[in-house]
Structure formats: structure tokens, C-alpha cells
Amino acid sequence: MTSEVMGNRTFDRQAPSMRFFVYLTVFVAFTVYTLSVVVSHGLLGFLTVAMREPWAMQMLIDLALALTAACVWLVGDARKRGVNPWPFVALSATCGSIGVLAYLTFTRRFLWGSSRAP
């Protein structure tokens, strides 16, 4: 059974393009949604909610911690791939998860076939 599963390489050949498609879809959908929220509630609208609601503040702090961890990973991964990480870190600092999603989309699309890709 294990050899049958391990021997099926069809998924492995399709995985890079499928991953890119997933990253791109999430990146575009989330960016469009974020822009619609910013247009309707303002660039700093989240602070109003965070100051008023303890759960909103907890989620904001949690997001900041998660993005910090993601950026630490991103910098290390980008260096291994020979990519400048700082535009993606700056995008993460200003736009949240969009920066990390942009990095994943960029590296999976343009660097997948290189020897630096995993």
C-alpha cells in the first residue's frame, strides 16, 4: 500500500501549479475584500472597533504576533531563495496578511522551477 501511494507521482507534478493557483486565488480574493472594507470604513477603521471591543483588540494583537512570526519565516525563506524579503515585510507591516500572501504567490510562481525552490 505504501509503495502504491509513494509511487503515484502525478500529484507531485501537478502540485506546484495547484499551489500557485490556490495562493493566487486567496491573495486576489482577500485583497479585493480588504480594499472594499477599507473603502467603506476607512484605513484605520479597525482601530475604532479594537478600542471599543476587548475581543477585537485581542484579535488585533494576535494578528500582529502571527504576522511577526510569518515575517521571520519569510525573511529566512527569501534568503534561501535569493529573493529580497523587505518589500514583502513592508507590505505585511502596512497591509497585514496580504504581504505574506504576495510573497507565497510570487515565490511559487516565479521560482518554483529553480534549484532554490523546495
C-alpha positions in Angstrom: 0.0 0.0 0.0 2.7 2.5 0.9 4.7 1.8 -2.3 1.5 2.5 -4.3 0.9 5.8 -2.6 4.6 6.8 -2.8 4.8 5.6 -6.4 2.0 7.9 -7.6 3.9 10.9 -8.9 1.1 12.5 -10.8 0.1 14.6 -7.8 3.7 15.7 -7.3 4.0 17.1 -10.8 0.7 18.9 -10.5 1.3 20.3 -7.0 3.4 23.3 -7.9 0.8 24.7 -10.3 -2.1 23.8 -8.0 -0.4 25.5 -5.1 0.3 28.6 -7.1 -3.4 28.7 -8.2 -4.5 28.4 -4.5 -2.1 31.1 -3.4 -3.1 33.4 -6.2 -6.8 32.9 -5.6 -6.6 33.6 -1.9 -4.3 36.6 -2.5 -6.7 38.2 -5.0 -9.9 37.4 -3.1 -8.5 38.6 0.2 -7.0 41.8 -1.4 -10.3 42.7 -3.1 -12.2 42.1 0.2 -9.7 44.2 2.2 -9.9 47.0 -0.3 -13.7 47.0 -0.1 -13.6 47.2 3.7 -11.1 50.0 3.6 -13.1 52.0 1.1 -16.3 51.6 3.2 -14.8 52.0 6.7 -11.6 53.9 6.2 -8.0 53.0 6.5 -7.9 52.9 10.3 -11.5 51.8 10.9 -10.2 48.7 12.7 -8.8 50.8 15.5 -12.2 52.1 16.4 -13.5 48.6 16.9 -10.4 47.4 18.6 -10.5 50.2 21.2 -14.2 49.5 21.9 -14.3 45.7 22.0 -11.8 43.6 24.0 -12.1 40.6 21.6 -11.3 42.9 18.7 -8.2 44.1 20.5 -7.2 40.5 21.3 -7.6 39.6 17.6 -5.5 42.6 16.6 -2.7 41.7 19.0 -2.9 38.0 17.8 -2.7 39.1 14.2 0.4 41.2 15.0 2.1 38.3 16.7 1.2 35.9 13.8 2.4 38.4 11.2 5.7 38.9 13.1 6.2 35.1 13.1 5.3 34.9 9.4 7.8 37.7 8.6 10.6 36.0 10.5 9.9 32.8 8.4 9.5 34.9 5.2 12.9 36.6 5.7 14.7 33.2 6.2 12.9 31.6 3.3 13.5 34.5 1.0 17.2 34.5 1.8 17.4 30.8 0.9 15.7 31.5 -2.4 17.8 34.6 -3.2 14.7 36.9 -3.0 14.7 40.4 -1.4 12.3 39.9 1.5 11.9 43.6 2.5 9.2 44.6 0.1 7.1 41.7 1.4 7.9 42.6 5.0 6.9 46.2 4.4 3.7 45.1 2.7 3.0 42.8 5.6 3.6 45.7 8.1 1.2 48.0 6.2 -1.4 45.6 4.7 -1.2 42.6 7.0 -1.6 39.1 5.5 -1.6 40.5 2.0 2.2 40.8 2.2 2.7 37.2 3.2 0.2 36.0 0.5 2.0 38.2 -2.1 5.3 36.5 -1.1 3.9 33.0 -1.3 2.3 33.8 -4.7 5.5 35.4 -6.1 7.9 32.7 -5.0 5.7 29.8 -6.1 5.0 31.4 -9.5 8.5 32.7 -10.5 10.9 30.5 -8.5 9.2 27.1 -8.5 11.4 25.5 -11.1 14.7 26.9 -9.8 17.1 24.9 -7.7 16.4 27.2 -4.8 12.7 26.2 -4.6 11.8 23.4 -2.1 
